[in-house]
């Protein structure tokens, strides 16, 4: 039986138990493959225009590793730092990881960066996959 494939896109640090619980809710008792993509989206408009994303990429790598550690006991996990645009990061990930569903972790309200706002609805509309948004 093929395993379930869940794409976790995280632009914010999330409480490990909460993320593990959410992924388990989607995969149940089945074997699962999880790909964690952390878009380097914590950039100002000026940094984004200047392609100055080094610090944001380092932060994203740390978020991806934290998310992977939270999910690892429940699933096989791989991680990557994605494009600064979360929707583009999802598109890139889906090329090599055909997910069954997507979990998007974003900052809530004013905590959300300008690139993450409305990303969950944009991803849902664009890719037609079930999307769960966790605001943290």
Protein Blocks (a to p, Z undefined) as FASTA:
>chain_A
ZZdddddddfbdcdfklmmmmmmmmnmmaccdddddddffbccfklmmnopaklmmmmmm
mmmmmmmmmmmmmpccddddddfblklmmmmmmmmmccfbdcddddehjlpcfklgoklm
mmmmmnopacddddZZ
